[in-house]
Structures are given as structure tokens and as C-alpha cells.
Amino acid sequence: MLDALTRLVKTAAREELLPRFQTAERHFKTDGSIVTEADLAMQQRLGAELSALEPRHRLLGEEMTEDEQRQLIQDGDQGLWCLDPLDGTSNFAAGVPFFGVSLALLIQRQPALGLIYDPLRDECFTAQSGEGAWLNGKRLRCRPAGLALRRALAVVDFKRLGALSAELAVRPPYSSQRNFGSVALEWCWLAASRYHIYLHGRQKLWDYAAGALILKEAGGLAETLSGEPLFQADLQPRSAVAACDAALFGEWKDWLASHTRLEARN
């Protein structure tokens, strides 16, 4: 199925997203986030094509109402496509060349397949639960960083971390920090060992369902800030702490835990 999905998503992204890049008009949703005609066109097209490919599975898309999303999750034990038709919409609308399409298949409320496509770089990251991860058809494995935390390159989204963001900004435990603006691709770039540690305070199901599976199948590690398993099949946003190898993951978690406890006492 992954081969058919790859062809479907690649073609749709090239025909629906790329022609609209740098020209699509932005609109603001009630929660303040941005949507463009590209998001809507991509979701409509993939919804129809996924239904034709596998009629048993229904589509949960980011550009649906919350009531629709909640009902789909409740009824979706037998198979649910989880789609972010354009992850990195703010980048896309501003002309920043970092965005992609994220698609996961949930079976019995757990991720079974994941696919994330970056149409500008023609990079397609895929994973199948228990079978591994791939980048453009080649096996994808996290490389051990072999670095202490103080030497690591981090990707951190500060705006959703509350008081912890100030400590990270003033006394960072890592060497350098980035934030790219597409959660889906950030998961993939960690899986590809393009940086070493990750922190995000608030991700929706369609933000992380495919990417977290890709990282896991590539050998990376992830959980929430409170130490819980990351994946949860509901609409509640989740924090994410991740790294490309166990030693660095442990050091990163220890630092975050100690500073979270300090904040709780103050």
C-alpha cells in the first residue's frame, strides 16, 4: 500500500501545492491559525482519492470542524486516515520553502503507516509499524549522535513552552537551536539525523501521527514532557520530547525534568 500512497500523495502535492506556492492568499481560522486554498484543495483531493484507494477507511483531516474530527476518532477503530494536507501553512503562505504533506493510517487507534512528503526537495519519508522507515525508498536509520547534550543541535518551538522557554533561551543546555515551522518535517529531519534533539509544547494528532511513527521506526525515541507515551488517538494536544539516540535522549529528559520541577516549586 505504501507504494500506491506515495504515488498518490506525490502527484497531488505537485499539482495542488506547488502551483499555489507564493501565490495563495491566506485566511485566518477562528483559532488564529492560517489556512489557504492550497490546504483545502489538497484535503478535498486526497479525501476523494484515498476513499477510492481504500473505501473501508474514513478521512480525518485538519481542515474539518472539531465536532467532525471528534466523531471520526470515536468511530474510527477499523481504520482512519489522519491527514494534514499542508503542514507548515504559515511558511507556505509567506513563501518560506519548508512545508509538506503528512498522512498516517490509524488501525485500532494506533499508527500503522506514516507518509510525509516534501514536494520542494522531492523527499518522501515513509514508515510501517514494526517494519522500519524509509527515505525515497532507502532504509532510514537514526545515527547515534555520539555527542553530549551541550554539543547537540536542537529544534525547539519556544512559543508553546511557557516559562521553560525563558530558561532555554537564557541558559540553553545544547550548542545551537533551530525552529523550522513544519512539525511533520521536523520529525523526519530528526529521523534522518539532521539534528539531534527536539522539543515542542503542543502538537495535534495530525501534526505528529505520521512523523512520530517515522522516527520510532528509524530508531529514535520520543515521549511527552511528563514522560508519557507520545501517541494518543484524540484531539488533546501533546507535548513532544525526542532525540536520535538513547544516551542523548536520557540526558535531554533529565535536564528538562529538573528544570520543570524547579518551575513547579517557584
N, C-alpha and C positions, 0 to 999 in steps of 0.2 A: 504493500500500500504506500510506503514512503516514496517510491519512485513516481507513482501517479500523483501523489500530493505535491511533490517537488515540481513536477511539470506544470501542474495547475496553478500553484502559487507564483511561480516564476513568471509565467505568461501574464497572469492577472496584474502583478506588480509592474511589469514593464509597460503594460497597456493602460493601466488606470492611474498609477502613481507618477511614473517618470514624466509623462507629458504635462502633468499638472505641477511639477516641482518648480518653485519660484514664481508661479503664476496664480496659485489657488488663493482665493480670498478666505480669510479667517473669520470665524464666528465664535462667540463665547456661549458656553452652556451655562445652565443655572448654577453649577458648582464652581464656575470661574475658569474651567479648563477650555482649551481651544478645540474646535472641530472645523474641518474643511470639507469641501465637496469630494476631495480625494478619499477621506475616511469613509464617507457614506457610499460612494461608488464602489469602493473596494469591498466593503461589507456586503453590499447587495449582490455583487457579482459572485463572491466566494460563497455566500449563502446558497445561491442557486446551484453553483457547480458542485459544492460539497453534498448537497441533497441528491443530486443526480449520481454522484460517485458512490454514496453510501446512504440510502434512504432511511436506514434504521436509526441513524444518529441525528439529533437536533443541533441547532447552532445557538450558542451563547456568544453574543457579540458585545463589545464595549459600547457601541452606539445603539443600545437598546435602553428602554426605561428600566429603572431599578425593579419595579414590580415584575416585568417580563423576565429579567435576569434571575430574580429570586425563585420564580415559578419553574424556570428551566432547570435550575440547580436542584430543586426539590424533586422534580420528576425525571432527572437525567441519569439514574443509576445504570441504565443499559447502554449508555453511550452519548457523549456530549462533546461537540466541537467547541473549544474555547478560543475565541478569536480576538486579537487586537489588530484591526485591519491596517492601522498606521501607527506604529509605536514611535514616538518622537515627533508628534504633530507640531509642537512649538518649533522644533528645529526645521521641519519641513516648511512651515508657513513663513519662517524667517529666511529661508534659503541656506540653512546650515546643512551640509551634506552628511548627516548622520541620522538615519531613520530606517525602519524596516517593518516587516510583517511578522506577527507571531501567531502560531497556531498550535494548539495542543488537543489531543484526543483523550478525554477522561472516560475510563471504563470503571464501573463500580466506584465512582467518586475518587479515582486515583489516576494520575497521568500515565498513559500507556505509550503515547507517541508525542514527540515535540518537533516542530519545524520553525525556524526563524530565518528569514531571507532578507539580505541587504542588497537591494537592486542596484545601487550605485557601484558597489565593489563586486557584484555578482558572487557573493558568498552566501552559501546555503548551509546552515547548521542544522543537523537532524539528530534525533535520538530515539531509541526504542527501549522501553523499560526492561532491564536485565540483559540487553543485547549490546549496549555500547552507544557511542556518539560518533558523528562523522562531520567533516567539513568538506563540502563539494565531493562527497563520496569517499574520502580518505579518512581512515580512523583518526579520531581526535582524542588525545590523552593529555591531561594536565601534566606539565613537567614540574617536578619538585623545585621550589624556588631556591633552596639552599641558602636562604638569607634570614638574618634576624629581623624582627619586626622593624627595628629602627632603620633598616636598609630597604624596606619594601616600598613599592609603588602602590598607592591606594586609589580606589574610586569611591568617593563619599558624596552622598547627597545631603548637604547640610540643612536644607530648609525644613526637613521633617524630623529633626532630631532634638528639638527643644534645647535645653541648657547644655546638653552634651556637645552640641555644635561649637559652643564658645570654647570649651576645653580643647577640642580637636583643632580649632583654628589657632589658638594661642600656644598650646604645648602639644603639638602632634607627636604621636609615638612612631610615626613612619617617616620615610625620607621625603616623599613628594605625593601630591594629591591631584586627582582629576575628577571631573564630572561631565559626562558626555551628553546626557539628555535623552537617551533611549534606554530604558531599563532592559528591554529584551536583548539588545546588542551588548549591553554591559555584562549580562550573564554569559553571553557567548564569548566575549573577549577574555573574560576570566578563564573560561574553559579552554581557550586557546593559549593561555599563559601569557597574554599581552600585558597583564598587570598581575598583582599578587594578592591583594585583599580588597574586600568590598563591604560597604555599609550603606544601608538605605532604611529610612524610618517608616515608610508607608507604601506598600505595593498592593494593588488589586490582583485578583485571581488571574486575569488575562495578561497582567504585566509579567508574572513570574512562572506561570504553569509550564510553559514550554522551556523557558530558559533555565529554571532550576533543575528540570529533568536532564537537560543537555549537560549542565555542569556535573550533576551526580554521575551520569553515565561516562563522563570523561575522567572521573576520579576525584573531582573537587568535593568540598564539604560546605554545608550551609545549615543554618538554623535561625531562629528568631533571636532578638536581643534578650529575651527572657529564657533562652535555652530550650525552647520547644521545637518540635519538628516544623519545618517551614510550611509544608503544603497543608492546606485546609480548604475543602470544597465548599466555600461560602463566600459571601460578599464582604466579610470583615477584612479590612486591610491588615497586612502582615509586615513586620519589620524583617530585615534580612541581614545576616552577618555571614560572610563567606570567605573562603581562601582556596588557593590552588593545591595546598598540601597540608597534612595533618599537623606538623610541627608549627607552622606559621599560623594555622587556624587556632591551635591551642593558645599560643601567645597572644594573638589578637583578641580572642574571647576573654582571656584573663584580664587584659588591660581594660576592656570595655566593662567587664563585671565589676572591677574595683572602682572605676570611676562612676558607674551607675549607682553603686552603694553609697559613695561619697555624696552624690547629688541627693539621694533619698534622705540622708541624715541632715543636710543643710536646709 
